[in-house]
Amino acid sequence: MIIYKCIISNDEMFSDTFKVKETDSGIFYEVEGKTVTRTEGFDDALISANASAEEACEGNDSATVSGVDIVLNHKLQETGFDKKQYMAYIKEYVKTVKAKLQETNPDRVESFMAEVQPEVKRILGNIKNYQFFTGESMNPEGMVGLLDYREDGVTPYMLFFKDGLLVEKC
């Protein structure tokens, strides 16, 4: 399995258990998810408990959770931006990624800077369509994944800046 982590926060953002493709611009990974409902928490069946043979339990500590599987599986945390806030965030984020690229892959810096500009403009033009998610640590300097839905209005997908990720094989 391959885990994709934020180069700044080291938080898991997604894995290759999802359908992952590079966008046409080459700047993002597009990760397709599903909307799911799960029961999380303690389950008596896991410890072979027999409710009919034992004292009645006050109830178990389970809860039903619904959401996008990418978000739930990797414990992504929702955050919010308006246009002005996202512009301030992305300006600093691009600066940080550029600095990391200068250390690790200097040949990529020029093309990254050229590719990121039109994509940021596209995001800002459609900012009301997106939900924003940070990694589990909620590091304000880390990557923010963008969640949107396909034309069918049902299928969720997320965009993650390719150059802002570490690839870790497990």
N, C-alpha and C positions, 0 to 999 in steps of 0.2 A: 504494500500500500504506500502511496505517496501522500504526504501531508504538506500543505502549503502554509507557511507561516509568515507573518509580518516581519520585515527586516528591522523594524524599529522596536516593537513591543515583544516580539517573539511569540505572539499569540497565534494559535491555530485559526486559520480563516476558512479553509475547506480542505477536502481530500479528493483523491481520484476515484472514490466510490460513487461520485456524481459524474454526470456527463459534462466534461470540460472541453472547451475549444478556445482557440485564440480568435479574437475578433479580427475583422478585415483590416483594421488600422494597425493591428499588432501591439497595441498598447495595453489591452485588457485580456484577462481570461474571463470567459463567459461560462458560468456554472449554472446548469439547469437543475432545479429542485422540484419538489412536490409539496403541496399543502397536506399536512398530516395531523391526525389526532392521536395522542398517546396517553396511556395511563402510566404515571410515574409514581414511584414510592414503594412502600412495603407491601408484600404480597404473602399471605399465610401459606399459599401453595408452595412457595419456594423453600419453606422449612418443614414441609410435610405435616403441617398442622391440620388437625381434623376438628373443625368448628363444632360438629355435632357431638363429638365425644369429649369435648373439653368445655370449660366454662366459657360463656359467651364473652367475647371481646367487645370492648367499647366501640370498636371500629378500627379500621386500619388507616395508616397515614398515606393514602394514595390520592393522587389528584389527576384530573384529566387536563392535558395541555395540548393546545392546537397552535400550529404555526408552520412556517416553512422549514423543511427538514434540514437544510443547510444551516440555518440559524440555530435550531434546536441541537443538532449533533455537535456543533462546534462552540456552543455557548456564546454566540455573538450577542452583543448588547445593543438594543436600539438607541439611537440618538437622533437629534433633529437639527436641521439647518434651514435658514431661509437663504435667499440668494447671496446676500451680503456676507453672512456668516460662512457659507460654503466657500466663497471666494477668498476670504481671509484664511480659512483652513487650508485650502488647496494650494495657495501660494506658498505657505510654509512647508507643506508636505512635499511639493515638487522640489523645493530647495533642498530638503533633507535627502530625498531620493537621489537627486543629482549629485550631492556630496558623496553618498554611498557608492554610486556608480563610478565616480572619479577614482575612488579607492580600489574598487573591485573589477570594473570593466570600463576603462576610460574610452574605448572605441565606441561604446554605446551612448555616451552622454549627448552628443550632437543629435543623433536620430531620436533619442528619447525626448529632448526638448522640442524638436520639430513636430513630433507626433502628438505630444501631450496638449499643445495649444488648441488645435481644432476640437479635440475631444472634450476639453474643459468647457469650451464655448457651447458644444452640443449639450452637455450636462446642464449647464446654466440655463439654456433655452427650454429645457424640459424638467426643471428642478421639481416642479409640483408632482411629477409622476413617480419620483423616487422615495424610497424609505432608506434610511442610512443606518449602518450597523458597524460598530467597532468590535475589536476582539474582547475576550473575556475580561482582561485587566482594565478595560476602558481607558487606556493610555490616550490622552488627547492629541498626542503627536503621532500616534500610530495610524495604520491604514483604516479607511472607512470604506466598507463595501456598499455598493449601491444595489438595491433591490427594486425590480420592476416586474411587470407581467407581460407576457406575449400578447399578441393581437387577440387571442381567444379569451383573454381576461381571466384565465384560470391557471395557466402554467407560469410559476415564478422562475425568475432567473436573476443571478447576481453578477455584477461586474467588479473585478478586482484588478488593480494596476499590476501588470505582470512584473515590472521592474521593482516593485515594492515587496516582492515575496522571496522567501527562501524555500527551496524544494528539499524536503527531507524524506528519504526512503526508510520505511520501517520494516 
